[in-house]
Amino acid sequence: MPGYEAAEPRLRCVLPFEATAAEVPLLRRAAVAQLDQWGMACAVDEAELIVAELATNVIKHVGERTSAALILECRSARLRVEVHDRSHAVPVRKAASGDDECGRGLQLLDALAADWGTVLTTTGKAVWCEITPDAGGACRRVERAAQALETYQRAGGRTLLADAERSAGLEEAAIKLIADILHWSTARGHAPDDILDQAQMHYEAEAVAA
């Protein structure tokens, strides 16, 4: 697949799954356990979100109980996350309206991944994302958050604000984005308070480590 040379050493894990809502949290936990085993805890946050998004897309766009597979590969400085399914329908980037959840899912991949795309296979397709883990990633997190908020503003039809107004505009976008994420998590059966508590725990642990 694009981006790799055959001779490059790698770590690889293949996790077959059935596309159901109950499988998504199990896949996330399995991915976290594998990354911890590989010593890649710095990639866990991005990987969890990407795994959940790709698995959920199989449920929504290919069908419940479809056979699929999650593949994790670590090569050099990048982690590759792939989900293989039995559909040849390729996800298409498009401008998302305020209520267009599918469009926002692709925006999430754009914000989190260093690169992503789709490859057709003999049995369907593979949607792949590459993450560049950064053990000292506080500055990268801030930069990524700003980029995600600017993308979110544009998706809502807001123009980017200049200098003096930009900070206040991003704060407003952050509040709305967090509210949308809570709606998104509730729709997938997660308790909003649990999501907030976990985010706070991740933040505090990283702040102490820094």
C-alpha positions in Angstrom: 0.0 0.0 0.0 1.1 3.6 -0.5 3.7 5.0 1.9 5.6 1.8 2.7 8.5 -0.1 1.2 8.4 -3.9 1.4 11.9 -4.1 3.1 11.0 -1.8 6.0 10.7 -3.6 9.3 7.4 -3.5 11.1 5.2 -4.5 14.0 1.8 -5.7 12.8 -1.5 -6.7 14.6 -4.6 -8.0 12.8 -8.0 -7.8 14.7 -11.0 -9.3 12.8 -14.3 -7.9 14.0 -18.0 -7.9 13.3 -19.4 -4.5 12.6 -21.7 -3.9 15.6 -21.9 -1.0 18.0 -20.9 -3.3 20.9 -17.6 -4.1 19.1 -16.4 -0.5 18.8 -15.4 -0.1 22.5 -13.8 -3.5 22.5 -11.7 -2.6 19.4 -10.6 0.6 21.1 -9.5 -1.2 24.2 -7.7 -3.9 22.1 -5.9 -1.1 20.1 -4.8 0.6 23.3 -3.5 -2.7 24.8 -1.5 -3.4 21.6 0.0 0.1 21.5 0.9 -0.1 25.2 2.6 -3.4 24.5 4.6 -1.8 21.6 5.6 1.1 23.9 3.5 3.6 21.8 1.3 5.1 24.6 1.9 8.6 23.0 -0.3 7.5 20.0 -3.2 6.1 22.0 -5.5 9.2 22.0 -5.4 9.6 18.2 -5.6 5.9 17.6 -8.7 5.4 19.8 -10.6 8.1 17.9 -9.5 6.9 14.5 -10.4 3.3 15.3 -13.8 4.3 16.6 -14.5 6.5 13.6 -13.4 3.9 11.0 -15.3 1.0 12.7 -18.4 3.2 13.0 -18.3 4.0 9.4 -18.4 0.3 8.5 -21.5 -0.1 10.5 -23.2 3.0 9.0 -22.1 2.7 5.3 -21.4 -1.1 4.8 -23.9 -2.6 7.2 -24.3 -4.1 10.7 -22.7 -7.5 11.3 -20.4 -7.1 8.3 -17.2 -8.9 8.6 -14.2 -6.5 8.8 -10.7 -6.3 10.2 -8.6 -3.7 12.0 -4.9 -3.7 11.2 -2.3 -1.8 13.3 1.2 -1.5 11.9 4.2 0.4 13.3 6.9 1.3 10.9 9.7 3.7 11.7 8.2 6.9 13.0 4.6 6.2 11.9 1.7 4.2 13.2 -0.7 3.0 10.5 -4.3 2.2 11.3 -6.4 0.3 8.6 -9.9 -1.0 8.5 -10.8 -3.5 5.8 -14.4 -4.2 4.8 -16.3 -5.9 2.0 -17.6 -2.7 0.2 -16.0 -1.1 -2.8 -17.7 2.3 -2.0 -15.0 4.9 -1.3 -15.5 7.7 1.3 -15.5 11.1 -0.4 -14.3 14.3 1.2 -16.9 17.0 0.9 -17.9 20.2 2.7 -20.0 19.3 5.8 -23.0 21.3 7.0 -23.6 21.8 10.7 -25.6 18.6 11.0 -23.6 16.4 8.6 -22.0 13.8 10.8 -20.4 11.9 8.0 -18.6 14.9 6.7 -17.4 15.7 10.1 -16.0 12.2 10.5 -13.8 12.8 7.5 -12.7 16.1 8.9 -11.8 14.3 12.1 -9.5 12.0 10.1 -8.0 15.1 8.4 -7.3 16.7 11.8 -5.9 13.6 13.5 -3.9 11.8 10.8 -0.7 12.8 9.2 -2.2 11.2 6.0 -5.2 9.0 5.1 -6.8 7.4 2.1 -8.6 4.4 0.7 -7.3 1.5 -1.3 -9.5 -1.0 -3.2 -8.8 -4.6 -2.5 -9.9 -7.9 -4.2 -12.7 -8.3 -1.6 -13.6 -4.6 -0.9 -11.5 -1.7 0.4 -9.2 -0.6 3.1 -9.4 2.8 4.7 -6.0 3.7 6.2 -4.7 6.5 8.4 -1.1 7.2 9.5 -0.2 8.8 12.8 3.1 10.3 13.6 3.5 9.7 17.4 5.2 12.4 19.4 6.3 11.6 23.0 6.7 15.3 23.7 3.6 16.3 21.8 2.1 19.2 23.9 2.9 21.8 21.3 1.7 19.5 18.5 -1.5 18.9 20.4 -2.2 22.7 20.7 -1.4 23.2 17.0 -3.6 20.3 16.0 -6.5 21.6 18.2 -6.2 25.0 16.5 -6.3 23.4 13.1 -9.3 21.3 14.0 -11.2 24.3 15.4 -10.5 26.3 12.3 -11.8 23.5 10.2 -14.9 23.3 12.4 -15.5 27.0 12.0 -15.3 26.7 8.2 -17.7 23.7 8.3 -20.2 25.9 10.1 -20.0 28.7 7.5 -17.8 31.0 9.7 -14.9 32.8 8.2 -11.6 32.7 10.0 -11.1 35.8 12.2 -8.0 38.0 12.0 -5.5 38.4 14.8 -7.2 40.2 17.6 -10.5 38.4 17.2 -9.1 35.0 16.4 -8.5 33.8 20.0 -12.1 34.6 21.1 -13.5 33.0 17.9 -11.5 29.8 18.6 -12.7 29.7 22.2 -16.3 29.9 21.0 -15.7 27.2 18.4 -14.1 25.0 21.1 -17.2 25.2 23.3 -19.5 24.3 20.4 -17.2 21.5 19.2 -17.1 20.0 22.7 -20.9 20.2 22.9 -21.1 18.4 19.5 -18.6 15.7 20.6 -20.9 15.1 23.6 -23.8 14.7 21.3 -21.7 12.4 19.1 -20.7 10.3 22.1 -24.3 10.1 23.5 -25.5 8.9 20.1 -23.0 6.0 20.3 -24.1 5.0 23.8 -21.3 6.7 25.8 -22.1 8.7 29.0 -21.0 12.4 28.4 -19.7 12.7 31.9 -17.5 9.7 31.4 -16.1 11.2 28.2 -15.3 14.5 30.0 -13.8 12.7 33.0 -11.5 10.6 30.8 -10.4 13.7 28.8 -9.6 15.4 32.1 -7.6 12.4 33.3 -5.6 12.3 30.1 -4.9 16.0 30.3 -3.8 15.9 33.9 -1.6 12.9 33.4 0.1 14.6 30.4 0.5 17.8 32.3 2.2 16.0 35.2 4.5 14.1 32.8 5.5 17.4 31.1 
